[in-house]
Amino acid sequence: MARKEHQSVSHPLAITPLRLAIGVAAAVLIGGTFAMLAPPVASAHPQYAVQTKLPCGQCHTSPSGGGKLTAFGRKYKANGHKVK
C-alpha cells in the first residue's frame, strides 16, 4: 500500500508575518499622509494682546485665545492686525 505525503495547504487569506508587516507599513504610510495633509491648527498670538492691550477673548470665541474668531477678530485680521 502506497503512503501519501500529507501536504500542508494554507488558507489563501491566512495572515503571515509578511502580510502583517505589509499591512502595518500601509497603515503607517496612510496615517502619516493624512497627518501631513491635515490643515494646521490655528493658534492665538499673545503678542497681539500685548500690542492691542485687549484680552484674547476680544478676537477669539475662547477667552484664553485660539480657535474661532469673533466678528471683531475677523475684522482685526482683515485689517492687517491693526485696530482702527
PyRosetta script that sets phi, psi and omega in degrees:
from pyrosetta import init, pose_from_sequence

init()
pose = pose_from_sequence("MARKEHQSVSHPLAITPLRLAIGVAAAVLIGGTFAMLAPPVASAHPQYAVQTKLPCGQCHTSPSGGGKLTAFGRKYKANGHKVK")
pose.set_psi(1, 131.2)
pose.set_omega(1, -177.1)
pose.set_phi(2, -83.0)
pose.set_psi(2, 137.3)
pose.set_omega(2, 179.6)
pose.set_phi(3, -93.9)
pose.set_psi(3, 130.9)
pose.set_omega(3, 179.3)
pose.set_phi(4, -93.1)
pose.set_psi(4, 137.2)
pose.set_omega(4, 175.6)
pose.set_phi(5, -76.8)
pose.set_psi(5, 134.4)
pose.set_omega(5, 176.9)
pose.set_phi(6, -85.6)
pose.set_psi(6, 119.2)
pose.set_omega(6, 179.0)
pose.set_phi(7, -100.9)
pose.set_psi(7, 133.0)
pose.set_omega(7, 178.6)
pose.set_phi(8, -84.4)
pose.set_psi(8, 119.0)
pose.set_omega(8, 178.7)
pose.set_phi(9, -112.3)
pose.set_psi(9, 120.0)
pose.set_omega(9, -179.5)
pose.set_phi(10, -86.8)
pose.set_psi(10, 153.8)
pose.set_omega(10, 178.2)
pose.set_phi(11, -66.4)
pose.set_psi(11, 139.5)
pose.set_omega(11, -176.8)
pose.set_phi(12, -61.6)
pose.set_psi(12, -23.3)
pose.set_omega(12, -179.5)
pose.set_phi(13, -103.9)
pose.set_psi(13, 14.5)
pose.set_omega(13, 179.8)
pose.set_phi(14, -63.3)
pose.set_psi(14, 141.5)
pose.set_omega(14, 179.9)
pose.set_phi(15, -84.8)
pose.set_psi(15, 113.6)
pose.set_omega(15, 177.2)
pose.set_phi(16, -102.2)
pose.set_psi(16, 162.8)
pose.set_omega(16, 178.5)
pose.set_phi(17, -55.9)
pose.set_psi(17, -36.7)
pose.set_omega(17, 179.2)
pose.set_phi(18, -66.6)
pose.set_psi(18, -45.1)
pose.set_omega(18, 178.8)
pose.set_phi(19, -64.0)
pose.set_psi(19, -37.7)
pose.set_omega(19, 177.6)
pose.set_phi(20, -63.8)
pose.set_psi(20, -45.1)
pose.set_omega(20, 179.6)
pose.set_phi(21, -62.6)
pose.set_psi(21, -41.3)
pose.set_omega(21, 178.7)
pose.set_phi(22, -64.9)
pose.set_psi(22, -40.8)
pose.set_omega(22, 178.8)
pose.set_phi(23, -63.5)
pose.set_psi(23, -43.3)
pose.set_omega(23, 179.1)
pose.set_phi(24, -65.9)
pose.set_psi(24, -43.1)
pose.set_omega(24, 179.2)
pose.set_phi(25, -62.3)
pose.set_psi(25, -40.6)
pose.set_omega(25, 178.9)
pose.set_phi(26, -65.3)
pose.set_psi(26, -41.8)
pose.set_omega(26, 179.4)
pose.set_phi(27, -63.3)
pose.set_psi(27, -41.7)
pose.set_omega(27, 178.5)
pose.set_phi(28, -65.1)
pose.set_psi(28, -42.5)
pose.set_omega(28, 179.6)
pose.set_phi(29, -63.7)
pose.set_psi(29, -45.8)
pose.set_omega(29, 179.9)
pose.set_phi(30, -65.7)
pose.set_psi(30, -45.3)
pose.set_omega(30, 179.1)
pose.set_phi(31, -62.0)
pose.set_psi(31, -42.2)
pose.set_omega(31, 178.4)
pose.set_phi(32, -64.4)
pose.set_psi(32, -37.9)
pose.set_omega(32, 178.2)
pose.set_phi(33, -63.6)
pose.set_psi(33, -45.6)
pose.set_omega(33, 178.6)
pose.set_phi(34, -64.1)
pose.set_psi(34, -37.5)
pose.set_omega(34, 179.4)
pose.set_phi(35, -64.8)
pose.set_psi(35, -37.3)
pose.set_omega(35, -179.1)
pose.set_phi(36, -76.4)
pose.set_psi(36, -28.0)
pose.set_omega(36, -178.3)
pose.set_phi(37, -89.2)
pose.set_psi(37, -10.5)
pose.set_omega(37, -178.9)
pose.set_phi(38, -66.0)
pose.set_psi(38, 144.6)
pose.set_omega(38, 178.9)
pose.set_phi(39, -65.5)
pose.set_psi(39, 148.6)
pose.set_omega(39, -179.8)
pose.set_phi(40, -67.4)
pose.set_psi(40, 150.8)
pose.set_omega(40, 179.2)
pose.set_phi(41, -78.4)
pose.set_psi(41, 132.5)
pose.set_omega(41, 177.9)
pose.set_phi(42, -73.6)
pose.set_psi(42, 146.3)
pose.set_omega(42, 178.3)
pose.set_phi(43, -141.3)
pose.set_psi(43, 154.4)
pose.set_omega(43, 179.3)
pose.set_phi(44, -79.6)
pose.set_psi(44, 153.2)
pose.set_omega(44, 177.1)
pose.set_phi(45, -114.5)
pose.set_psi(45, 105.5)
pose.set_omega(45, -176.9)
pose.set_phi(46, -58.4)
pose.set_psi(46, -24.6)
pose.set_omega(46, -180.0)
pose.set_phi(47, -63.7)
pose.set_psi(47, -26.7)
pose.set_omega(47, 176.8)
pose.set_phi(48, -67.1)
pose.set_psi(48, -39.6)
pose.set_omega(48, 178.2)
pose.set_phi(49, -64.6)
pose.set_psi(49, -39.0)
pose.set_omega(49, 177.9)
pose.set_phi(50, -67.1)
pose.set_psi(50, -44.1)
pose.set_omega(50, -178.0)
pose.set_phi(51, -63.7)
pose.set_psi(51, -43.3)
pose.set_omega(51, -174.6)
pose.set_phi(52, -92.3)
pose.set_psi(52, -13.9)
pose.set_omega(52, -175.2)
pose.set_phi(53, 60.9)
pose.set_psi(53, 30.3)
pose.set_omega(53, 177.4)
pose.set_phi(54, -113.4)
pose.set_psi(54, 151.0)
pose.set_omega(54, 177.0)
pose.set_phi(55, -70.7)
pose.set_psi(55, 156.0)
pose.set_omega(55, -179.8)
pose.set_phi(56, -57.5)
pose.set_psi(56, -35.4)
pose.set_omega(56, -179.6)
pose.set_phi(57, -66.2)
pose.set_psi(57, -10.1)
pose.set_omega(57, 176.4)
pose.set_phi(58, -68.2)
pose.set_psi(58, -38.4)
pose.set_omega(58, -178.7)
pose.set_phi(59, -99.7)
pose.set_psi(59, -25.7)
pose.set_omega(59, -174.7)
pose.set_phi(60, -113.0)
pose.set_psi(60, 148.7)
pose.set_omega(60, 178.0)
pose.set_phi(61, -68.7)
pose.set_psi(61, -25.3)
pose.set_omega(61, 175.7)
pose.set_phi(62, -88.9)
pose.set_psi(62, 128.2)
pose.set_omega(62, -179.8)
pose.set_phi(63, -58.3)
pose.set_psi(63, -26.3)
pose.set_omega(63, -179.4)
pose.set_phi(64, -88.3)
pose.set_psi(64, 0.7)
pose.set_omega(64, 178.5)
pose.set_phi(65, 93.0)
pose.set_psi(65, 169.4)
pose.set_omega(65, -178.9)
pose.set_phi(66, 81.0)
pose.set_psi(66, 162.0)
pose.set_omega(66, 178.2)
pose.set_phi(67, 82.5)
pose.set_psi(67, -152.3)
pose.set_omega(67, -175.4)
pose.set_phi(68, -67.9)
pose.set_psi(68, 148.6)
pose.set_omega(68, 179.0)
pose.set_phi(69, -91.6)
pose.set_psi(69, 150.6)
pose.set_omega(69, 172.1)
pose.set_phi(70, -82.3)
pose.set_psi(70, 176.0)
pose.set_omega(70, 176.8)
pose.set_phi(71, -59.1)
pose.set_psi(71, -41.3)
pose.set_omega(71, 177.9)
pose.set_phi(72, -61.8)
pose.set_psi(72, -43.4)
pose.set_omega(72, 179.9)
pose.set_phi(73, -63.3)
pose.set_psi(73, -39.3)
pose.set_omega(73, 177.9)
pose.set_phi(74, -65.9)
pose.set_psi(74, -40.0)
pose.set_omega(74, 177.9)
pose.set_phi(75, -66.7)
pose.set_psi(75, -41.0)
pose.set_omega(75, 178.9)
pose.set_phi(76, -60.7)
pose.set_psi(76, -44.2)
pose.set_omega(76, 179.1)
pose.set_phi(77, -65.6)
pose.set_psi(77, -44.5)
pose.set_omega(77, -179.1)
pose.set_phi(78, -64.9)
pose.set_psi(78, -26.1)
pose.set_omega(78, -178.1)
pose.set_phi(79, -91.4)
pose.set_psi(79, 20.0)
pose.set_omega(79, 178.0)
pose.set_phi(80, 73.2)
pose.set_psi(80, 29.9)
pose.set_omega(80, -179.6)
pose.set_phi(81, 60.5)
pose.set_psi(81, 45.1)
pose.set_omega(81, 177.1)
pose.set_phi(82, -129.8)
pose.set_psi(82, 139.1)
pose.set_omega(82, 176.3)
pose.set_phi(83, -89.5)
pose.set_psi(83, 130.2)
pose.set_omega(83, 179.8)
pose.set_phi(84, -80.8)
pose.dump_pdb("model.pdb")
